[in-house]
Amino acid sequence: MVVGEVSKFERFFRAAAELDVDKDDLKRYHDFLDQKVYDLLVIGQASAKANRRDIMEPHDLPITKGLQEIMYVFRDLDREIEVSPILDRLTARPPLDVTLSEETEERLPMVVGGLTMALARAFKILDPETKNPQTRDWERVERIFELLL
């Protein structure tokens, strides 16, 4: 990530949940995203295969009601901060046995944005006083996401 991108993410986390993140947090964030996107795509692949398709459509992704709602919250904040183009570039796409449809590819930045917004807010749910997430905070939030996604 270049300097301008880092400052956008710092601004995003401040706006999303009043969190101050540093470079170490952004590394953990990137690792978190890689794993969660991988998890979503693997389940989406299984859904497409179960329906005898070689193309993954957006409805194959396991998007919960809560994630869907927070994706809209992200969209509104993204209009101001514009991190979705960076998210699209940073989002790892693991090798799959299916092809992502154009619509699925286009939707991924919004899904990743929703995950980002949910992550930021999860820190505050676990401890409303959190300002700068520490290793313990990251571990707790990551465990919750492991249960849910």
C-alpha positions in Angstrom: 0.0 0.0 0.0 1.3 3.4 -0.9 1.2 6.4 1.6 -2.0 7.9 0.2 -3.8 4.5 0.5 -2.6 4.1 4.1 -4.0 7.5 5.0 -7.3 6.6 3.4 -7.6 3.4 5.4 -6.7 5.3 8.6 -9.4 7.8 7.8 -11.8 5.0 7.0 -11.3 3.2 10.3 -11.6 6.5 12.2 -14.9 7.3 10.4 -16.3 3.7 10.7 -15.6 3.1 14.4 -13.4 5.9 15.8 -10.3 3.6 15.6 -6.7 4.7 15.2 -4.9 2.0 13.1 -1.2 1.9 12.3 0.9 -0.1 9.8 0.9 -3.2 11.9 -2.9 -3.1 12.1 -3.1 -2.7 8.3 -1.0 -5.8 7.9 -3.3 -7.7 10.2 -6.3 -6.3 8.3 -4.9 -7.4 5.0 -4.3 -10.9 6.3 -7.8 -11.0 7.8 -9.3 -10.0 4.4 -7.3 -12.5 2.5 -8.6 -15.3 4.8 -12.2 -14.1 4.8 -12.4 -13.6 1.1 -10.9 -17.0 0.6 -13.5 -18.5 2.9 -16.4 -16.8 1.1 -15.1 -17.8 -2.3 -14.6 -21.4 -1.3 -18.2 -21.6 -0.1 -19.4 -19.8 -3.2 -17.5 -22.3 -5.3 -19.1 -25.2 -3.5 -22.5 -23.6 -4.1 -21.9 -23.1 -7.8 -20.6 -26.7 -8.2 -23.6 -28.0 -6.2 -25.8 -26.3 -8.8 -23.7 -27.8 -11.7 -22.2 -24.5 -12.8 -18.6 -23.5 -13.6 -19.4 -19.9 -13.0 -19.8 -18.4 -9.6 -22.7 -15.9 -9.4 -23.2 -13.3 -6.6 -25.9 -15.4 -5.1 -23.4 -18.2 -4.5 -21.5 -16.1 -2.0 -22.7 -16.8 1.6 -23.8 -13.2 2.4 -25.7 -13.0 5.6 -28.4 -10.4 6.3 -26.1 -8.5 8.6 -23.2 -8.5 6.1 -25.7 -7.3 3.4 -26.9 -4.5 5.6 -23.4 -3.3 6.5 -22.3 -3.4 2.9 -24.9 -0.6 2.3 -23.4 1.3 5.3 -20.0 0.8 3.7 -21.2 2.1 0.4 -22.4 5.4 1.9 -19.1 5.9 3.7 -17.1 4.9 0.6 -18.7 7.7 -1.3 -16.9 10.1 0.9 -13.5 8.2 1.4 -13.3 6.2 -1.8 -11.5 3.1 -0.6 -13.3 0.5 -2.8 -10.9 0.9 -5.8 -8.1 0.1 -3.4 -10.0 -2.8 -1.9 -10.6 -4.2 -5.4 -6.9 -4.1 -6.1 -5.9 -5.6 -2.7 -8.4 -8.4 -2.6 -6.7 -11.7 -3.2 -8.5 -14.1 -5.5 -7.3 -17.6 -4.8 -7.3 -20.2 -7.6 -10.7 -21.8 -7.9 -12.3 -24.6 -9.9 -14.9 -22.1 -11.1 -14.8 -18.7 -12.8 -16.2 -15.6 -11.2 -18.9 -14.0 -13.2 -18.4 -10.4 -14.1 -21.2 -9.4 -11.7 -19.4 -11.4 -8.9 -16.1 -9.7 -9.7 -17.8 -6.3 -9.6 -19.5 -7.1 -6.3 -16.4 -8.2 -4.4 -15.2 -4.7 -3.4 -18.5 -4.1 -1.8 -18.4 -7.4 0.0 -14.9 -6.7 1.2 -16.0 -3.2 2.2 -18.8 -4.7 4.3 -16.3 -7.1 5.9 -14.1 -4.1 6.7 -16.9 -2.1 8.2 -18.1 -5.2 10.2 -14.5 -5.7 11.5 -14.1 -2.1 12.6 -17.5 -2.2 14.4 -16.7 -5.5 16.0 -13.8 -4.0 17.9 -16.2 -1.4 19.4 -18.8 -4.1 20.3 -16.2 -6.1 22.2 -14.8 -3.0 23.9 -16.4 0.3 23.3 -13.3 2.0 24.8 -11.0 0.6 22.1 -9.1 3.3 20.3 -6.0 1.5 19.0 -6.6 -2.2 18.6 -4.0 -4.4 20.2 -3.0 -8.0 19.4 -5.5 -9.3 22.0 -8.3 -7.3 20.4 -7.4 -8.6 16.9 -7.3 -12.2 18.2 -10.8 -11.8 19.8 -12.4 -10.2 16.7 -10.8 -12.8 14.4 -12.2 -15.6 16.5 -15.7 -14.2 16.3 -15.4 -13.9 12.5 -14.2 -17.5 12.4 -17.4 -18.6 14.1 -19.6 -16.7 11.7 -17.9 -16.8 8.3 
